[in-house]
């Protein structure tokens, strides 16, 4: 396959963070690594927070995402990609180290990777140590506190722990009051949405794009290849973005969840209760979200996706304008999915399909485009894959599998399963996804006993309406999947 040979290179602004004037030109003082070939590719590494595969290229026709869709058309979209943990900190730690949560001992947003694996070589650090200039803007590691200085050639701009205030529209509260939603006592962090009529860079994600483009312009003449990471915080709560992106949608056409209740026969495990959403003004303290409220929240989420999509388009245009497109690998990923009232939940915090199913798109600087890969992949696979595509050695600690062979031949046999996990109370749920089924075993961490089982057949039940784990007719498949899961989780 001739076209695949190029894979192997052998190589207004109200800022809540920093003003654009604080972005300094990279010094690029490091000497060129003589082991790198002249055509060693750059890496543009784009992270999107809480982005479920709610994109046109994933078949979601109600979403306006032309720039990400174009990226997918020019590259490869992984249709069955899964995160290792549906929470920002553990998921990002996993993709950035190539290791699973139990190996890292990172299961929440408070544990820094250097506390549990102090000598780990992260993905950007590995590229830095092989001659790359590495820099980030926005949310790559979980937040500024959790950022990793060893990963970057120079400090970029990491978001603060509370990057969620962003920009507030006073009209939003009036809208909630008109809808009849009450301001409950646990609401402490403002409104969950806004739609201010302001430029993109009145919001942090627009600023990150400005900074990244400015850096690209300075890096275009560098002798060193670059690893430029750009982390967008939307569509994470609050669902805040400029009004023009809201105006792309007809509110009456915004879809609601197809299943807003827990699966029948769900085990007796604590279920996430949309706690973070309920802290916002206008949200119910407990109980279900009304259809009118869900319609508004889902509209806001969609608008934020389109806002980020436009920022992605700006980055891609800058690559083209600066002559970098032909030697840059572009990777776009969402750190996990998100439940939009699916099972009655707003949030991730689970092993449900829409929480762990995560978008992944890669465009290579060649004609290997318009590939829709339906084989199972995981975020731990990204690190070894980028090493192989860039001609760098693959570190021994990685627990993923390079998917570069899939880029050559998407029809070949591949992984039998993808693995995720989540902690709920004193229970850990280990989850396995095959092409057809999801099997989850909940373990009581205090006793070591099995505290619940889940089994879903997505061919017959795509919305997880019934847990089949106790069904007599499914004991054979449950036993088979349990054996596969035990091998991975032990």
C-alpha positions as CSV (number, residue, x, y, z in Angstrom):
1,X,0.0,0.0,0.0
2,X,2.0,2.8,-1.4
3,X,0.3,5.7,0.3
4,X,1.0,4.1,3.7
5,X,4.7,4.3,3.3
6,X,4.7,7.9,4.6
7,X,3.5,6.6,8.0
8,X,7.0,5.5,8.9
9,X,8.9,8.7,9.1
10,X,11.7,7.0,10.8
11,X,11.7,9.1,12.0
12,X,-12.2,42.4,24.5
13,X,-10.6,39.8,26.1
14,X,-11.6,39.2,29.7
15,X,-9.1,36.5,30.8
16,X,-9.8,34.5,33.9
17,X,-6.3,33.0,33.5
18,X,-3.6,35.0,32.0
19,X,-3.6,37.8,29.4
20,X,-2.4,36.9,26.0
21,X,0.5,39.3,26.5
22,X,2.0,36.8,28.9
23,X,2.6,34.2,26.3
24,X,6.3,34.2,25.6
25,X,8.1,33.0,22.6
26,X,9.8,29.7,23.1
27,X,13.5,30.0,23.6
28,X,14.4,26.8,21.7
29,X,17.7,26.7,23.3
30,X,18.2,23.0,23.2
31,X,20.5,21.6,20.6
32,X,18.9,19.6,17.7
33,X,18.9,15.9,18.5
34,X,21.2,14.4,15.8
35,X,19.3,11.1,15.9
36,X,16.2,12.7,14.5
37,X,15.7,12.5,10.7
38,X,14.9,15.7,8.8
39,X,11.3,14.5,8.2
40,X,10.5,13.6,11.8
41,X,6.9,14.7,12.3
42,X,5.5,17.3,14.6
43,X,2.6,16.3,16.9
44,X,-0.4,18.5,17.4
45,X,-2.1,16.9,20.4
46,X,-5.7,18.2,21.0
47,X,-7.6,17.2,24.1
48,X,-11.3,18.0,24.6
49,X,-12.8,17.7,28.1
50,X,-16.0,15.6,28.6
51,X,-16.4,15.1,24.8
52,X,-18.6,12.1,24.1
53,X,-18.6,11.0,20.4
54,X,-21.3,13.6,19.8
55,X,-19.9,14.5,16.4
56,X,-21.0,14.3,12.8
57,X,-18.2,11.9,12.0
58,X,-19.6,9.5,14.6
59,X,-23.0,9.7,13.0
60,X,-24.6,12.4,15.2
61,X,-26.2,14.4,12.5
62,X,-27.8,16.9,14.9
63,X,-24.3,18.2,15.9
64,X,-22.6,21.0,14.0
65,X,-18.9,19.9,14.0
66,X,-17.6,20.5,10.4
67,X,-14.0,21.0,11.4
68,X,-13.6,17.9,13.4
69,X,-15.5,16.0,10.7
70,X,-13.1,17.3,8.1
71,X,-10.2,16.1,10.3
72,X,-11.8,12.7,10.4
73,X,-12.4,12.7,6.6
74,X,-8.7,13.5,6.1
75,X,-7.6,11.0,8.7
76,X,-8.8,8.0,10.7
77,X,-11.7,8.0,13.1
78,X,-11.7,5.2,15.7
79,X,-15.3,4.3,16.2
80,X,-14.9,2.0,19.2
81,X,-12.3,3.7,21.3
82,X,-12.5,3.6,25.1
83,X,-11.0,5.4,28.0
84,X,-9.6,3.5,31.0
85,X,-11.5,5.6,33.6
86,X,-14.4,8.0,33.2
87,X,-12.9,10.8,35.2
88,X,-10.5,13.5,34.1
89,X,-7.5,12.9,36.3
90,X,-7.2,9.1,35.9
91,X,-8.1,9.1,32.2
92,X,-5.6,11.7,31.4
93,X,-2.9,10.1,33.5
94,X,-3.6,6.9,31.6
95,X,-3.3,8.3,28.1
96,X,-0.2,10.4,29.1
97,X,1.7,7.5,30.6
98,X,0.4,4.5,28.6
99,X,-0.6,2.7,31.8
100,X,-3.8,1.6,33.4
101,X,-5.3,3.1,36.5
102,X,-4.4,0.2,38.9
103,X,-0.8,0.2,37.7
104,X,-0.6,4.0,38.2
105,X,-2.6,3.8,41.5
106,X,-4.5,6.9,40.3
107,X,-8.3,6.6,40.8
108,X,-9.3,10.2,41.4
109,X,-8.5,13.8,40.5
110,X,-6.3,14.5,43.5
111,X,-3.4,12.1,43.0
112,X,-0.4,13.4,41.0
113,X,1.5,10.9,38.9
114,X,4.8,11.8,40.5
115,X,3.3,10.7,43.9
116,X,2.7,7.1,42.8
117,X,5.1,6.6,39.8
118,X,7.8,9.3,40.4
119,X,10.1,8.0,37.6
120,X,7.5,7.5,34.9
121,X,8.3,8.9,31.5
122,X,5.2,10.6,30.2
123,X,4.3,10.8,26.5
124,X,5.4,14.4,26.0
125,X,8.4,13.9,28.2
126,X,9.5,10.9,26.0
127,X,9.2,13.2,23.0
128,X,11.1,15.9,24.8
129,X,13.9,13.5,25.6
130,X,14.2,12.6,21.9
131,X,14.7,16.1,20.6
132,X,11.2,17.5,20.5
133,X,10.2,20.9,21.8
134,X,7.1,20.2,24.0
135,X,4.6,22.8,25.2
136,X,1.0,22.9,26.3
137,X,-1.9,25.3,26.5
138,X,-5.0,24.6,28.5
139,X,-6.0,21.3,30.1
140,X,-3.8,18.4,29.3
141,X,-3.0,16.9,32.7
142,X,-6.0,17.3,35.0
143,X,-5.3,21.0,35.9
144,X,-2.5,23.3,36.8
145,X,-1.9,21.7,40.2
146,X,-1.7,18.3,38.6
147,X,0.5,19.4,35.6
148,X,3.9,17.9,35.2
149,X,6.8,20.2,34.7
150,X,9.1,17.3,33.5
151,X,6.9,16.8,30.5
152,X,7.4,20.3,29.0
153,X,10.4,22.1,27.5
154,X,9.1,25.3,28.9
155,X,6.0,26.1,30.9
156,X,3.0,26.7,28.7
157,X,-0.3,27.6,30.3
158,X,-2.1,25.1,32.4
159,X,-5.6,25.9,33.6
160,X,-6.3,26.5,37.2
161,X,-8.1,24.0,39.3
162,X,-11.3,26.1,39.1
163,X,-11.4,27.0,35.4
164,X,-15.1,26.6,35.4
165,X,-16.3,30.2,36.1
166,X,-15.1,31.4,32.7
167,X,-17.7,33.9,31.7
168,X,-21.2,34.5,33.2
169,X,-24.3,35.8,31.6
170,X,-26.7,37.4,34.1
171,X,-29.6,36.6,31.8
172,X,-29.1,32.9,32.4
173,X,-30.5,33.0,35.9
174,X,-33.6,34.8,34.8
175,X,-34.1,32.1,32.2
176,X,-34.0,29.4,34.9
177,X,-36.4,31.3,37.0
178,X,-38.8,31.6,34.1
179,X,-38.6,27.8,33.6
180,X,-39.7,27.4,37.2
181,X,-36.5,25.7,38.3
182,X,-35.8,26.4,42.0
183,X,-32.5,27.7,43.4
184,X,-31.8,25.0,46.0
185,X,-29.5,25.4,49.0
186,X,-26.7,23.2,47.6
187,X,-26.2,25.4,44.5
188,X,-22.9,27.2,45.1
189,X,-21.1,27.6,41.8
190,X,-23.2,29.9,39.6
191,X,-25.3,29.0,36.6
192,X,-24.5,25.8,34.6
193,X,-24.7,27.6,31.2
194,X,-24.3,30.9,29.5
195,X,-24.4,32.4,26.1
196,X,-22.8,35.8,26.2
197,X,-22.7,37.7,22.9
198,X,-18.9,38.1,23.0
199,X,-15.9,37.1,20.9
200,X,-14.5,33.6,21.2
201,X,-11.5,34.7,23.2
202,X,-13.7,36.1,26.0
203,X,-13.7,32.5,26.9
204,X,-10.6,30.5,27.9
205,X,-10.7,28.1,25.0
206,X,-10.6,30.9,22.5
207,X,-7.5,32.2,24.3
208,X,-5.8,28.8,24.3
209,X,-6.3,28.7,20.5
210,X,-4.8,32.2,20.1
211,X,-1.8,31.2,22.2
212,X,-1.3,27.9,20.3
213,X,-1.4,29.6,17.0
214,X,1.1,32.3,18.1
215,X,3.4,29.5,19.2
216,X,3.0,27.6,15.9
217,X,4.0,30.7,14.1
218,X,7.2,30.9,16.1
219,X,8.0,27.2,15.8
220,X,7.6,26.9,12.1
221,X,11.2,27.8,11.5
222,X,12.6,25.7,14.3
223,X,15.1,22.9,13.6
224,X,13.4,20.9,16.3
225,X,10.1,19.1,15.7
226,X,7.4,20.1,18.2
227,X,4.9,18.3,20.4
228,X,2.2,21.0,20.9
229,X,-0.6,20.0,23.2
230,X,-3.8,22.1,23.3
231,X,-6.5,21.2,25.9
232,X,-9.9,22.6,25.6
233,X,-12.0,22.8,28.8
234,X,-15.4,22.8,27.0
235,X,-17.8,21.1,26.9
236,X,-17.1,20.5,30.6
237,X,-19.5,22.1,33.0
238,X,-20.4,24.9,33.0
239,X,-21.7,24.7,29.4
240,X,-20.4,28.2,28.6
241,X,-19.7,29.5,25.1
242,X,-20.5,32.5,22.9
243,X,-24.1,33.0,21.8
244,X,-23.4,32.5,18.1
245,X,-22.8,28.8,18.8
246,X,-26.1,28.4,20.5
247,X,-27.7,30.0,17.5
248,X,-26.5,27.2,15.3
249,X,-29.2,25.0,16.8
250,X,-33.0,24.9,16.9
251,X,-33.9,24.2,20.5
252,X,-36.9,22.2,19.4
253,X,-34.6,19.8,17.5
254,X,-32.3,19.0,20.4
255,X,-32.6,15.3,21.2
256,X,-33.2,14.1,24.8
257,X,-31.8,10.9,26.2
258,X,-33.4,7.7,24.9
259,X,-33.2,6.1,28.3
260,X,-33.2,8.2,31.4
261,X,-33.6,5.4,34.0
262,X,-31.2,2.9,35.4
263,X,-31.1,-0.6,33.8
264,X,-33.5,-3.1,35.0
265,X,-31.8,-5.5,37.6
266,X,-29.0,-3.0,38.2
267,X,-26.9,-4.2,41.1
268,X,-27.0,-2.6,44.5
269,X,-24.1,-0.3,43.9
270,X,-24.1,3.5,44.7
271,X,-24.9,5.4,41.6
272,X,-23.6,8.8,40.8
273,X,-26.4,11.3,41.4
274,X,-25.3,14.2,39.1
275,X,-23.8,15.8,42.2
276,X,-21.6,18.3,40.3
277,X,-24.5,19.4,38.1
278,X,-26.7,19.8,41.2
279,X,-24.3,22.4,42.7
280,X,-25.3,24.9,40.0
281,X,-28.1,27.5,40.3
282,X,-31.4,26.3,38.9
283,X,-30.6,22.6,39.3
284,X,-32.9,20.3,41.3
285,X,-31.4,19.3,44.6
286,X,-32.5,15.7,44.0
287,X,-34.7,13.7,41.7
288,X,-35.1,13.8,37.9
289,X,-34.3,16.6,35.5
290,X,-37.4,17.9,33.7
291,X,-37.6,17.6,30.0
292,X,-37.4,21.4,29.6
293,X,-34.3,21.6,31.7
294,X,-32.7,18.7,29.9
295,X,-33.5,20.3,26.6
296,X,-31.7,23.5,27.7
297,X,-28.7,21.6,29.1
298,X,-28.3,19.4,26.0
299,X,-28.6,22.5,23.8
300,X,-25.8,24.1,25.8
301,X,-23.7,21.0,25.6
302,X,-24.1,20.9,21.8
303,X,-23.3,24.6,21.5
304,X,-20.1,24.0,23.5
305,X,-19.1,21.2,21.1
306,X,-19.5,23.5,18.2
307,X,-17.5,26.2,19.9
308,X,-14.6,23.8,20.4
309,X,-15.0,22.5,16.9
310,X,-14.4,26.0,15.6
311,X,-11.2,26.3,17.7
312,X,-10.0,23.0,16.2
313,X,-10.7,24.5,12.8
314,X,-8.5,27.5,13.6
315,X,-5.7,25.2,14.7
316,X,-5.9,23.2,11.5
317,X,-6.0,26.3,9.3
318,X,-2.9,27.6,11.1
319,X,-1.0,24.4,10.4
320,X,-1.8,24.9,6.7
321,X,-1.0,28.7,6.7
322,X,2.4,28.1,8.4
323,X,3.4,25.3,6.1
324,X,3.3,22.7,8.9
325,X,0.4,20.6,7.7
326,X,2.5,18.2,5.5
327,X,4.7,17.2,8.4
328,X,2.4,17.2,11.4
329,X,0.5,14.3,13.0
330,X,-2.8,15.6,14.4
331,X,-4.4,13.7,17.3
332,X,-7.8,14.7,18.7
333,X,-9.3,12.9,21.7
334,X,-11.9,13.4,24.4
335,X,-10.8,12.3,27.8
336,X,-14.0,10.3,28.3
337,X,-17.6,10.4,27.3
338,X,-20.5,12.1,29.1
339,X,-24.0,11.2,30.2
340,X,-26.6,13.7,29.1
341,X,-29.4,12.5,31.4
342,X,-28.7,8.9,30.2
343,X,-29.8,6.7,33.1
344,X,-30.9,9.9,34.7
345,X,-27.3,11.2,35.1
346,X,-25.5,14.3,34.1
347,X,-21.8,13.5,34.3
348,X,-19.4,10.6,33.6
349,X,-18.6,8.8,36.9
350,X,-19.6,5.3,35.8
351,X,-18.8,2.4,33.5
352,X,-21.8,3.0,31.3
353,X,-21.1,2.9,27.6
354,X,-21.7,6.7,27.0
355,X,-19.3,7.5,29.9
356,X,-16.3,5.4,28.6
357,X,-16.8,5.5,24.9
358,X,-14.4,8.3,23.9
359,X,-13.6,9.9,20.5
360,X,-10.2,9.5,18.9
361,X,-9.2,10.9,15.5
362,X,-5.8,10.8,14.0
363,X,-4.6,12.5,10.8
364,X,-1.3,11.6,9.3
365,X,0.7,13.9,6.9
366,X,-0.1,11.7,3.9
367,X,-3.1,10.4,1.9
368,X,-4.1,7.8,4.5
369,X,-7.5,9.4,5.0
370,X,-11.2,8.8,5.3
371,X,-10.8,5.6,7.4
372,X,-13.5,4.5,9.8
373,X,-11.9,2.0,12.1
374,X,-14.4,-0.1,14.0
375,X,-11.9,-2.3,15.9
376,X,-11.6,-1.9,19.7
377,X,-8.9,0.6,20.8
378,X,-8.0,2.2,24.1
379,X,-6.3,5.3,25.3
380,X,-3.3,3.3,26.6
381,X,-2.7,2.5,22.9
382,X,-2.0,6.1,21.9
383,X,1.5,6.4,23.5
384,X,3.0,3.4,21.7
385,X,1.3,4.3,18.4
386,X,2.7,7.9,18.4
387,X,6.1,6.5,19.2
388,X,5.9,4.1,16.2
389,X,4.6,6.8,13.9
390,X,7.4,9.2,14.9
391,X,10.2,6.6,14.7
392,X,10.9,6.8,18.5
393,X,11.7,3.8,20.7
394,X,8.7,2.4,22.6
395,X,9.3,2.5,26.4
396,X,9.0,-0.9,28.2
397,X,6.4,0.3,30.8
398,X,3.6,0.8,28.3
399,X,0.5,-1.4,28.7
400,X,-1.2,-0.5,25.4
401,X,-0.8,-1.9,21.9
402,X,0.2,0.3,18.9
403,X,-2.7,0.6,16.5
404,X,-0.4,1.5,13.6
405,X,-1.2,-1.9,11.9
406,X,-4.9,-0.9,11.9
407,X,-4.0,2.2,10.0
408,X,-2.5,0.0,7.3
409,X,-5.3,-2.6,7.4
410,X,-8.4,-1.6,9.3
411,X,-10.1,-5.0,8.5
412,X,-7.6,-7.2,10.3
413,X,-8.3,-9.1,13.5
414,X,-7.6,-7.0,16.5
415,X,-8.2,-6.7,20.3
416,X,-11.0,-8.9,21.7
417,X,-11.8,-6.3,24.4
418,X,-11.3,-2.9,25.8
419,X,-11.0,-2.3,29.6
420,X,-12.3,0.4,31.9
421,X,-12.9,0.8,35.6
422,X,-14.6,3.0,38.1
423,X,-14.8,3.4,41.9
424,X,-18.2,3.9,43.5
425,X,-18.2,4.1,47.3
426,X,-16.2,1.1,48.6
427,X,-16.7,-0.7,45.3
428,X,-14.6,-0.9,42.2
429,X,-16.2,-1.9,38.9
430,X,-13.9,-3.6,36.4
431,X,-15.5,-3.4,33.0
432,X,-14.8,-5.2,29.7
433,X,-16.2,-4.2,26.3
434,X,-16.2,-6.6,23.4
435,X,-17.7,-5.8,20.0
436,X,-21.1,-6.9,21.3
437,X,-21.2,-7.0,25.1
438,X,-20.1,-5.1,28.2
439,X,-19.4,-7.1,31.3
440,X,-18.7,-5.4,34.6
441,X,-17.7,-7.0,37.9
442,X,-18.0,-4.9,41.0
443,X,-15.6,-5.8,43.8
444,X,-15.9,-4.6,47.5
445,X,-12.4,-3.2,48.1
446,X,-12.7,-3.8,51.8
447,X,-13.7,-7.5,51.7
448,X,-12.6,-8.5,48.2
449,X,-16.0,-10.0,47.5
450,X,-18.0,-9.6,44.3
451,X,-20.7,-7.1,45.1
452,X,-22.5,-6.9,41.8
453,X,-22.4,-7.9,38.1
454,X,-23.6,-6.2,34.9
455,X,-24.0,-7.6,31.4
456,X,-25.4,-5.7,28.4
457,X,-26.0,-6.9,24.8
458,X,-25.5,-3.8,22.6
459,X,-26.8,-5.6,19.5
460,X,-30.2,-6.0,21.1
461,X,-30.1,-3.3,23.8
462,X,-28.0,-0.3,22.7
463,X,-29.3,1.9,25.5
464,X,-28.5,-0.5,28.4
465,X,-32.1,-1.0,29.5
466,X,-31.7,-4.4,31.0
467,X,-28.8,-6.0,32.9
468,X,-28.5,-9.6,31.8
469,X,-26.0,-10.8,34.3
470,X,-28.5,-12.9,36.2
471,X,-30.3,-14.2,33.1
472,X,-30.1,-18.0,32.8
473,X,-29.8,-17.7,29.0
474,X,-26.6,-15.6,29.3
475,X,-24.6,-17.5,31.9
476,X,-22.3,-19.0,29.2
477,X,-21.3,-15.6,27.8
478,X,-21.1,-14.1,31.3
479,X,-18.6,-16.9,32.3
480,X,-16.5,-16.4,29.2
481,X,-16.3,-12.6,29.7
482,X,-15.6,-13.0,33.4
483,X,-12.5,-15.1,32.6
484,X,-11.3,-12.5,30.1
485,X,-11.8,-9.8,32.7
486,X,-10.1,-11.7,35.5
487,X,-6.9,-12.0,33.3
488,X,-6.8,-8.3,32.7
489,X,-7.6,-7.1,36.2
490,X,-5.3,-9.4,38.1
